[in-house]
Amino acid sequence: MSKNEKKIVSGLSIVSSNIFLKRKSNCFSNQALLRYLHQLHVDEVELVGVDGNYCVGSSALHGKRKGLNVLFNESCVGIKDMKKFGKTKELLSKEGIIFIT
């Protein structure tokens, strides 16, 4: 495995062969993921992840701009900087991101 190759964390339960890697903070930058969602006629996604100010926030914004209804599950998203997240949440809300818990 090269040093730039992604590894899946050990102990993670994999329940599907549909694995889409990302190289940018926005998961919707992966064209294969967008094609897959389009093939399945997906129009709504629920996002979860490590930090809502960065990867999850960026993905939420770009998913909405790609025409998806985006649910941001606050109970399943880590927030390292709560002060910054107030501004992030305000921006995402203005863009039509729906926050759930």
MMTF fields as JSON, N, C-alpha, C and O atoms, coordinates in Angstrom:
{
  "mmtfVersion": "1.0.0",
  "mmtfProducer": "UNKNOWN",
  "numBonds": 403,
  "numAtoms": 404,
  "numGroups": 101,
  "numChains": 1,
  "numModels": 1,
  "chainsPerModel": [1],
  "groupsPerChain": [101],
  "chainIdList": ["A"],
  "bondAtomList": [4, 2, 8, 6, 12, 10, 16, 14, 20, 18, 24, 22, 28, 26, 32, 30, 36, 34, 40, 38, 44, 42, 48, 46, 52, 50, 56, 54, 60, 58, 64, 62, 68, 66, 72, 70, 76, 74, 80, 78, 84, 82, 88, 86, 92, 90, 96, 94, 100, 98, 104, 102, 108, 106, 112, 110, 116, 114, 120, 118, 124, 122, 128, 126, 132, 130, 136, 134, 140, 138, 144, 142, 148, 146, 152, 150, 156, 154, 160, 158, 164, 162, 168, 166, 172, 170, 176, 174, 180, 178, 184, 182, 188, 186, 192, 190, 196, 194, 200, 198, 204, 202, 208, 206, 212, 210, 216, 214, 220, 218, 224, 222, 228, 226, 232, 230, 236, 234, 240, 238, 244, 242, 248, 246, 252, 250, 256, 254, 260, 258, 264, 262, 268, 266, 272, 270, 276, 274, 280, 278, 284, 282, 288, 286, 292, 290, 296, 294, 300, 298, 304, 302, 308, 306, 312, 310, 316, 314, 320, 318, 324, 322, 328, 326, 332, 330, 336, 334, 340, 338, 344, 342, 348, 346, 352, 350, 356, 354, 360, 358, 364, 362, 368, 366, 372, 370, 376, 374, 380, 378, 384, 382, 388, 386, 392, 390, 396, 394, 400, 398],
  "bondOrderList": [1, 1, 1, 1, 1, 1, 1, 1, 1, 1, 1, 1, 1, 1, 1, 1, 1, 1, 1, 1, 1, 1, 1, 1, 1, 1, 1, 1, 1, 1, 1, 1, 1, 1, 1, 1, 1, 1, 1, 1, 1, 1, 1, 1, 1, 1, 1, 1, 1, 1, 1, 1, 1, 1, 1, 1, 1, 1, 1, 1, 1, 1, 1, 1, 1, 1, 1, 1, 1, 1, 1, 1, 1, 1, 1, 1, 1, 1, 1, 1, 1, 1, 1, 1, 1, 1, 1, 1, 1, 1, 1, 1, 1, 1, 1, 1, 1, 1, 1, 1],
  "groupList": [{"groupName": "MET", "atomNameList": ["N", "CA", "C", "O"], "elementList": ["N", "C", "C", "O"], "formalChargeList": [0, 0, 0, 0], "bondAtomList": [1, 0, 2, 1, 3, 2], "bondOrderList": [1, 1, 2], "singleLetterCode": "M", "chemCompType": "L-PEPTIDE LINKING"}, {"groupName": "SER", "atomNameList": ["N", "CA", "C", "O"], "elementList": ["N", "C", "C", "O"], "formalChargeList": [0, 0, 0, 0], "bondAtomList": [1, 0, 2, 1, 3, 2], "bondOrderList": [1, 1, 2], "singleLetterCode": "S", "chemCompType": "L-PEPTIDE LINKING"}, {"groupName": "LYS", "atomNameList": ["N", "CA", "C", "O"], "elementList": ["N", "C", "C", "O"], "formalChargeList": [0, 0, 0, 0], "bondAtomList": [1, 0, 2, 1, 3, 2], "bondOrderList": [1, 1, 2], "singleLetterCode": "K", "chemCompType": "L-PEPTIDE LINKING"}, {"groupName": "ASN", "atomNameList": ["N", "CA", "C", "O"], "elementList": ["N", "C", "C", "O"], "formalChargeList": [0, 0, 0, 0], "bondAtomList": [1, 0, 2, 1, 3, 2], "bondOrderList": [1, 1, 2], "singleLetterCode": "N", "chemCompType": "L-PEPTIDE LINKING"}, {"groupName": "GLU", "atomNameList": ["N", "CA", "C", "O"], "elementList": ["N", "C", "C", "O"], "formalChargeList": [0, 0, 0, 0], "bondAtomList": [1, 0, 2, 1, 3, 2], "bondOrderList": [1, 1, 2], "singleLetterCode": "E", "chemCompType": "L-PEPTIDE LINKING"}, {"groupName": "ILE", "atomNameList": ["N", "CA", "C", "O"], "elementList": ["N", "C", "C", "O"], "formalChargeList": [0, 0, 0, 0], "bondAtomList": [1, 0, 2, 1, 3, 2], "bondOrderList": [1, 1, 2], "singleLetterCode": "I", "chemCompType": "L-PEPTIDE LINKING"}, {"groupName": "VAL", "atomNameList": ["N", "CA", "C", "O"], "elementList": ["N", "C", "C", "O"], "formalChargeList": [0, 0, 0, 0], "bondAtomList": [1, 0, 2, 1, 3, 2], "bondOrderList": [1, 1, 2], "singleLetterCode": "V", "chemCompType": "L-PEPTIDE LINKING"}, {"groupName": "GLY", "atomNameList": ["N", "CA", "C", "O"], "elementList": ["N", "C", "C", "O"], "formalChargeList": [0, 0, 0, 0], "bondAtomList": [1, 0, 2, 1, 3, 2], "bondOrderList": [1, 1, 2], "singleLetterCode": "G", "chemCompType": "PEPTIDE LINKING"}, {"groupName": "LEU", "atomNameList": ["N", "CA", "C", "O"], "elementList": ["N", "C", "C", "O"], "formalChargeList": [0, 0, 0, 0], "bondAtomList": [1, 0, 2, 1, 3, 2], "bondOrderList": [1, 1, 2], "singleLetterCode": "L", "chemCompType": "L-PEPTIDE LINKING"}, {"groupName": "PHE", "atomNameList": ["N", "CA", "C", "O"], "elementList": ["N", "C", "C", "O"], "formalChargeList": [0, 0, 0, 0], "bondAtomList": [1, 0, 2, 1, 3, 2], "bondOrderList": [1, 1, 2], "singleLetterCode": "F", "chemCompType": "L-PEPTIDE LINKING"}, {"groupName": "ARG", "atomNameList": ["N", "CA", "C", "O"], "elementList": ["N", "C", "C", "O"], "formalChargeList": [0, 0, 0, 0], "bondAtomList": [1, 0, 2, 1, 3, 2], "bondOrderList": [1, 1, 2], "singleLetterCode": "R", "chemCompType": "L-PEPTIDE LINKING"}, {"groupName": "CYS", "atomNameList": ["N", "CA", "C", "O"], "elementList": ["N", "C", "C", "O"], "formalChargeList": [0, 0, 0, 0], "bondAtomList": [1, 0, 2, 1, 3, 2], "bondOrderList": [1, 1, 2], "singleLetterCode": "C", "chemCompType": "L-PEPTIDE LINKING"}, {"groupName": "GLN", "atomNameList": ["N", "CA", "C", "O"], "elementList": ["N", "C", "C", "O"], "formalChargeList": [0, 0, 0, 0], "bondAtomList": [1, 0, 2, 1, 3, 2], "bondOrderList": [1, 1, 2], "singleLetterCode": "Q", "chemCompType": "L-PEPTIDE LINKING"}, {"groupName": "ALA", "atomNameList": ["N", "CA", "C", "O"], "elementList": ["N", "C", "C", "O"], "formalChargeList": [0, 0, 0, 0], "bondAtomList": [1, 0, 2, 1, 3, 2], "bondOrderList": [1, 1, 2], "singleLetterCode": "A", "chemCompType": "L-PEPTIDE LINKING"}, {"groupName": "TYR", "atomNameList": ["N", "CA", "C", "O"], "elementList": ["N", "C", "C", "O"], "formalChargeList": [0, 0, 0, 0], "bondAtomList": [1, 0, 2, 1, 3, 2], "bondOrderList": [1, 1, 2], "singleLetterCode": "Y", "chemCompType": "L-PEPTIDE LINKING"}, {"groupName": "HIS", "atomNameList": ["N", "CA", "C", "O"], "elementList": ["N", "C", "C", "O"], "formalChargeList": [0, 0, 0, 0], "bondAtomList": [1, 0, 2, 1, 3, 2], "bondOrderList": [1, 1, 2], "singleLetterCode": "H", "chemCompType": "L-PEPTIDE LINKING"}, {"groupName": "ASP", "atomNameList": ["N", "CA", "C", "O"], "elementList": ["N", "C", "C", "O"], "formalChargeList": [0, 0, 0, 0], "bondAtomList": [1, 0, 2, 1, 3, 2], "bondOrderList": [1, 1, 2], "singleLetterCode": "D", "chemCompType": "L-PEPTIDE LINKING"}, {"groupName": "THR", "atomNameList": ["N", "CA", "C", "O"], "elementList": ["N", "C", "C", "O"], "formalChargeList": [0, 0, 0, 0], "bondAtomList": [1, 0, 2, 1, 3, 2], "bondOrderList": [1, 1, 2], "singleLetterCode": "T", "chemCompType": "L-PEPTIDE LINKING"}],
  "groupTypeList": [0, 1, 2, 3, 4, 2, 2, 5, 6, 1, 7, 8, 1, 5, 6, 1, 1, 3, 5, 9, 8, 2, 10, 2, 1, 3, 11, 9, 1, 3, 12, 13, 8, 8, 10, 14, 8, 15, 12, 8, 15, 6, 16, 4, 6, 4, 8, 6, 7, 6, 16, 7, 3, 14, 11, 6, 7, 1, 1, 13, 8, 15, 7, 2, 10, 2, 7, 8, 3, 6, 8, 9, 3, 4, 1, 11, 6, 7, 5, 2, 16, 0, 2, 2, 9, 7, 2, 17, 2, 4, 8, 8, 1, 2, 4, 7, 5, 5, 9, 5, 17],
  "groupIdList": [1, 2, 3, 4, 5, 6, 7, 8, 9, 10, 11, 12, 13, 14, 15, 16, 17, 18, 19, 20, 21, 22, 23, 24, 25, 26, 27, 28, 29, 30, 31, 32, 33, 34, 35, 36, 37, 38, 39, 40, 41, 42, 43, 44, 45, 46, 47, 48, 49, 50, 51, 52, 53, 54, 55, 56, 57, 58, 59, 60, 61, 62, 63, 64, 65, 66, 67, 68, 69, 70, 71, 72, 73, 74, 75, 76, 77, 78, 79, 80, 81, 82, 83, 84, 85, 86, 87, 88, 89, 90, 91, 92, 93, 94, 95, 96, 97, 98, 99, 100, 101],
  "secStructList": [7, 7, 6, 6, 1, 7, 7, 7, 7, 6, 6, 7, 7, 7, 7, 7, 1, 7, 7, 7, 7, 7, 1, 1, 1, 7, 4, 4, 4, 7, 2, 2, 2, 2, 2, 2, 2, 2, 2, 6, 6, 7, 7, 3, 3, 3, 3, 3, 3, 1, 7, 6, 6, 6, 2, 2, 2, 2, 2, 2, 2, 2, 2, 2, 2, 6, 6, 7, 3, 3, 3, 3, 3, 3, 3, 3, 3, 7, 7, 1, 7, 2, 2, 2, 2, 2, 2, 2, 2, 2, 2, 2, 2, 2, 6, 6, 7, 3, 3, 3, 7],
  "xCoordList": [0.849, 0.0, 0.898, 1.807, 0.633, 1.421, 1.021, -0.041, 1.872, 1.585, 0.371, -0.228, -0.008, -1.173, -2.46, -3.545, -2.34, -3.521, -4.329, -3.772, -5.648, -6.535, -6.738, -6.79, -6.851, -7.153, -8.471, -8.785, -9.232, -10.45, -10.064, -9.313, -10.58, -10.227, -10.558, -11.596, -9.69, -9.951, -11.109, -11.265, -11.905, -13.05, -14.342, -15.407, -14.256, -15.445, -16.242, -15.684, -17.522, -18.384, -18.751, -19.389, -18.35, -18.643, -19.822, -19.742, -20.916, -22.138, -22.482, -23.542, -21.598, -21.848, -20.51, -19.485, -20.547, -19.332, -19.285, -18.36, -20.266, -20.31, -19.514, -20.046, -18.246, -17.343, -16.81, -16.247, -16.991, -16.563, -15.565, -15.913, -14.329, -13.292, -13.337, -13.8, -12.853, -12.788, -11.38, -10.675, -10.986, -9.673, -9.807, -8.809, -11.038, -11.306, -12.283, -12.877, -12.451, -13.363, -14.803, -15.565, -15.174, -16.519, -16.665, -16.066, -17.447, -17.585, -18.24, -18.058, -19.002, -19.669, -18.737, -19.173, -17.473, -16.479, -16.137, -15.51, -16.55, -16.334, -17.449, -18.597, -17.1, -18.082, -18.731, -19.891, -18.005, -18.58, -19.719, -20.727, -19.563, -20.63, -21.854, -22.978, -21.64, -22.767, -23.491, -24.721, -22.741, -23.365, -24.184, -25.298, -23.637, -24.332, -25.643, -26.679, -25.601, -26.811, -27.843, -29.04, -27.368, -28.262, -28.929, -30.129, -28.146, -28.692, -29.794, -30.755, -29.664, -30.657, -31.792, -32.693, -31.75, -32.753, -32.819, -33.894, -31.661, -31.581, -31.735, -31.053, -32.631, -32.784, -32.577, -32.635, -32.331, -32.118, -31.037, -31.027, -30.129, -29.069, -29.01, -29.305, -28.628, -28.385, -26.887, -26.281, -26.295, -24.85, -24.489, -25.143, -23.447, -22.862, -21.346, -20.856, -20.606, -19.161, -18.421, -18.978, -17.138, -16.211, -16.3, -16.32, -16.355, -16.389, -17.316, -17.081, -18.359, -19.368, -18.891, -19.535, -17.771, -17.24, -16.431, -16.168, -16.043, -15.151, -15.777, -16.619, -15.398, -15.854, -17.375, -17.952, -18.02, -19.474, -20.154, -21.089, -19.695, -20.27, -20.064, -20.987, -18.86, -18.56, -19.396, -19.924, -19.515, -20.313, -21.79, -22.465, -22.286, -23.681, -23.943, -24.918, -23.075, -23.223, -23.171, -24.016, -22.188, -22.041, -23.132, -23.555, -23.59, -24.697, -25.943, -26.644, -26.224, -27.376, -27.223, -28.186, -26.031, -25.78, -25.867, -26.052, -25.732, -25.894, -27.355, -27.669, -28.246, -29.666, -30.228, -31.375, -29.438, -29.919, -30.55, -30.122, -31.556, -32.038, -31.064, -30.802, -30.534, -29.493, -29.978, -30.41, -29.893, -30.183, -28.851, -28.034, -28.636, -27.403, -27.764, -28.419, -27.338, -27.709, -26.747, -25.661, -27.163, -26.287, -25.915, -24.874, -26.735, -26.402, -25.345, -24.823, -25.029, -24.034, -22.909, -22.238, -22.708, -21.631, -20.828, -21.384, -19.537, -18.665, -18.48, -18.478, -18.325, -18.084, -16.915, -17.051, -15.78, -14.606, -14.685, -14.353, -15.114, -15.148, -16.603, -17.109, -17.265, -18.687, -18.933, -19.966, -18.005, -18.176, -18.225, -19.089, -17.307, -17.282, -18.516, -19.032, -18.994, -20.13, -21.399, -22.259, -21.523, -22.672, -22.754, -23.831, -21.616, -21.564, -21.77, -22.456, -21.178, -21.346, -22.817, -23.35, -23.456, -24.863, -25.747, -26.682, -25.449, -26.214, -26.088, -27.087, -24.87, -24.636, -25.376, -26.056, -25.238, -25.876, -27.4, -28.079, -27.926, -29.381, -29.89, -30.933, -29.154, -29.536, -29.532, -30.29, -28.689, -28.599, -29.658, -29.77, -30.434, -31.517, -31.183, -31.936, -30.07, -29.713, -30.658, -30.913, -31.167, -32.091, -31.325, -30.651, -31.436, -30.756, -31.702, -32.824, -31.232, -32.011, -31.139, -29.917, -31.791, -31.037, -31.541, -31.047],
  "yCoordList": [-1.17, 0.0, 1.237, 1.352, 2.176, 3.405, 4.334, 4.171, 5.301, 6.193, 7.079, 7.584, 7.28, 8.098, 7.284, 7.849, 5.972, 5.121, 5.146, 5.065, 5.26, 5.323, 3.934, 2.943, 3.868, 2.624, 2.788, 3.869, 1.723, 1.729, 1.333, 0.381, 2.068, 1.85, 0.409, -0.129, -0.197, -1.556, -1.547, -0.606, -2.583, -2.703, -2.142, -2.307, -1.481, -0.922, -2.045, -2.853, -2.095, -3.096, -2.624, -1.584, -3.383, -3.049, -3.899, -5.127, -3.252, -3.982, -3.858, -4.311, -3.251, -3.056, -2.983, -2.623, -3.329, -3.177, -1.793, -1.489, -0.97, 0.389, 1.322, 1.895, 1.461, 2.305, 3.39, 3.097, 4.636, 5.776, 6.587, 7.15, 6.644, 7.399, 8.85, 9.167, 9.723, 11.135, 11.656, 11.201, 12.608, 13.246, 14.696, 15.353, 15.197, 16.575, 16.555, 15.52, 17.701, 17.744, 17.446, 16.897, 17.793, 17.599, 16.206, 15.927, 15.336, 13.969, 13.946, 12.987, 14.988, 15.024, 15.454, 15.607, 15.648, 15.876, 14.56, 14.563, 13.439, 12.126, 11.877, 11.631, 11.943, 11.796, 10.412, 10.279, 9.392, 8.043, 7.985, 7.319, 8.675, 8.738, 9.437, 8.965, 10.554, 11.271, 10.42, 10.42, 9.699, 8.806, 7.717, 7.412, 7.139, 6.082, 6.594, 5.941, 7.744, 8.33, 8.638, 8.429, 9.135, 9.439, 8.165, 8.157, 7.094, 5.813, 5.297, 4.69, 5.53, 5.066, 6.077, 5.839, 7.189, 8.251, 8.806, 9.132, 8.905, 9.459, 10.976, 11.631, 11.518, 12.974, 13.559, 14.774, 12.672, 13.135, 12.282, 11.058, 12.953, 12.253, 12.763, 13.928, 11.887, 12.26, 12.168, 11.119, 13.258, 13.293, 13.126, 13.676, 12.363, 12.175, 12.239, 12.073, 12.473, 12.496, 13.077, 13.279, 13.341, 13.706, 15.171, 15.464, 16.103, 17.516, 18.32, 18.448, 18.85, 19.603, 20.914, 21.466, 21.428, 22.675, 22.457, 23.414, 21.265, 21.013, 20.033, 20.438, 18.776, 17.814, 17.691, 17.717, 17.56, 17.376, 18.652, 18.594, 19.796, 21.069, 21.306, 21.718, 21.047, 21.224, 20.28, 20.682, 19.043, 18.073, 18.469, 18.316, 18.974, 19.404, 20.521, 20.48, 21.498, 22.629, 22.188, 22.584, 21.376, 20.936, 19.959, 19.963, 19.125, 18.228, 19.009, 18.671, 20.054, 20.914, 21.574, 21.664, 22.028, 22.682, 21.7, 22.108, 20.411, 19.37, 18.929, 18.007, 19.589, 19.315, 18.314, 17.888, 17.934, 16.987, 17.717, 18.814, 17.115, 17.566, 16.987, 15.785, 17.816, 17.381, 17.497, 18.558, 16.366, 16.32, 16.246, 15.368, 17.145, 17.221, 16.704, 17.4, 15.489, 14.843, 15.267, 14.706, 16.265, 16.812, 15.798, 15.943, 14.786, 13.794, 12.808, 12.014, 12.854, 11.937, 12.684, 12.127, 13.948, 14.757, 15.355, 15.983, 15.162, 15.768, 17.248, 17.671, 18.029, 19.465, 19.817, 19.822, 20.107, 20.437, 21.868, 22.113, 22.799, 24.219, 24.695, 25.08, 24.665, 25.011, 26.477, 26.799, 27.362, 28.772, 28.943, 29.644, 28.307, 28.366, 27.686, 28.121, 26.627, 25.89, 26.747, 26.529, 27.696, 28.601, 29.304, 29.413, 29.779, 30.451, 29.447, 29.74, 28.27, 27.229, 26.841, 26.726, 26.643, 26.229, 27.315, 27.015, 28.557, 29.667, 29.677, 29.82, 29.527, 29.49, 28.321, 28.491, 27.136, 25.949, 26.066, 25.661, 26.609, 26.807, 27.734, 27.479, 28.802, 29.746, 29.069, 29.459, 28.061, 27.338, 26.239, 25.586, 26.033, 25.045, 23.691, 22.736, 23.583, 22.341, 22.161, 23.108, 20.96, 20.665, 19.992, 18.982, 20.561, 20.006, 19.118, 19.511, 17.904, 16.951, 16.452, 16.596, 15.859, 15.259, 13.857, 13.165],
  "zCoordList": [0.0, 0.0, 0.0, 0.822, -0.943, -0.994, 0.148, 0.748, 0.44, 1.559, 1.298, 2.247, 0.033, -0.298, -0.412, -0.55, -0.356, -0.483, 0.814, 1.909, 0.671, 1.838, 2.427, 1.698, 3.752, 4.451, 5.183, 5.682, 5.242, 6.039, 7.454, 7.665, 8.408, 9.799, 10.218, 9.832, 10.992, 11.458, 12.446, 13.224, 12.412, 13.296, 12.727, 13.322, 11.579, 10.946, 10.288, 9.546, 10.555, 9.923, 8.528, 8.364, 7.534, 6.143, 5.706, 5.712, 5.326, 4.985, 3.502, 3.071, 2.73, 1.311, 0.579, 1.157, -0.692, -1.499, -2.146, -2.899, -1.855, -2.408, -1.504, -0.553, -1.814, -1.036, -1.964, -3.019, -1.565, -2.372, -1.558, -0.521, -2.028, -1.335, -1.776, -2.871, -0.91, -1.274, -1.039, -0.139, -1.855, -1.734, -1.293, -0.996, -1.249, -0.841, 0.317, 0.617, 0.969, 2.111, 1.711, 2.507, 0.515, 0.004, -0.609, -1.648, 0.015, -0.51, -1.885, -2.634, -2.231, -3.523, -4.653, -5.794, -4.343, -5.395, -6.098, -7.157, -5.506, -6.113, -7.134, -6.764, -8.408, -9.481, -9.49, -9.882, -9.068, -9.014, -7.998, -8.232, -6.878, -5.875, -6.454, -6.287, -7.128, -7.725, -8.766, -8.817, -9.592, -10.591, -9.91, -10.337, -8.862, -8.123, -7.531, -7.657, -6.894, -6.315, -7.396, -7.204, -8.526, -9.643, -10.18, -10.454, -10.327, -10.815, -9.905, -10.376, -8.618, -7.649, -7.439, -6.634, -8.153, -8.034, -6.609, -6.105, -5.976, -4.619, -4.713, -5.501, -3.908, -3.881, -2.484, -2.297, -1.496, -0.124, 0.535, 0.405, 1.244, 1.967, 3.392, 3.659, 4.302, 5.693, 5.922, 5.7, 6.363, 6.564, 8.033, 8.919, 8.268, 9.589, 9.407, 8.29, 10.472, 10.299, 11.48, 12.559, 11.241, 12.304, 12.709, 13.905, 11.759, 12.147, 11.244, 10.042, 11.836, 11.107, 10.531, 9.639, 11.023, 10.482, 9.213, 8.484, 8.94, 7.81, 6.823, 6.022, 6.854, 5.838, 5.778, 4.69, 6.911, 6.902, 6.422, 5.623, 6.901, 6.469, 4.985, 4.282, 4.508, 3.09, 2.232, 1.195, 2.658, 1.914, 1.899, 0.882, 3.019, 3.084, 2.073, 1.322, 2.067, 1.164, -0.298, -1.1, -0.638, -2.026, -2.445, -3.601, -1.523, -1.835, -2.187, -3.14, -1.424, -1.696, -3.058, -3.82, -3.363, -4.658, -5.825, -6.972, -5.531, -6.559, -6.677, -7.43, -5.931, -6.057, -5.062, -5.196, -4.069, -3.065, -1.884, -1.525, -1.288, 0.006, 1.023, 1.012, 1.889, 2.812, 4.253, 4.704, 4.961, 6.392, 7.131, 6.853, 8.053, 8.843, 10.227, 11.002, 10.537, 11.795, 12.904, 13.049, 13.683, 14.725, 15.803, 16.443, 16.013, 17.033, 16.537, 17.32, 15.243, 14.667, 13.958, 13.09, 14.332, 13.755, 14.895, 15.796, 14.852, 15.848, 15.56, 14.404, 16.616, 16.478, 17.397, 18.62, 16.796, 17.6, 18.133, 19.293, 17.313, 17.691, 17.653, 16.599, 18.804, 18.873, 18.508, 17.92, 18.845, 18.505, 16.987, 16.462, 16.298, 14.836, 14.251, 13.221, 14.898, 14.363, 14.323, 13.469, 15.215, 15.161, 13.817, 13.231, 13.33, 12.025, 10.896, 9.917, 11.032, 10.013, 9.892, 8.788, 11.021, 11.02, 10.405, 9.663, 10.711, 10.139, 8.611, 7.905, 8.107, 6.66, 6.012, 5.0, 6.602, 6.03, 6.069, 5.125, 7.138, 7.247, 6.149, 5.547, 5.892, 4.83, 3.469, 2.581, 3.295, 2.025, 1.919, 0.882, 2.984, 2.928, 3.509, 3.314, 4.219, 4.886, 6.079, 6.822, 6.254, 7.348, 8.488, 8.284, 9.684, 10.853, 11.636, 11.954, 11.948, 12.741, 13.891, 13.867, 14.905, 16.018, 16.254, 17.145]
}
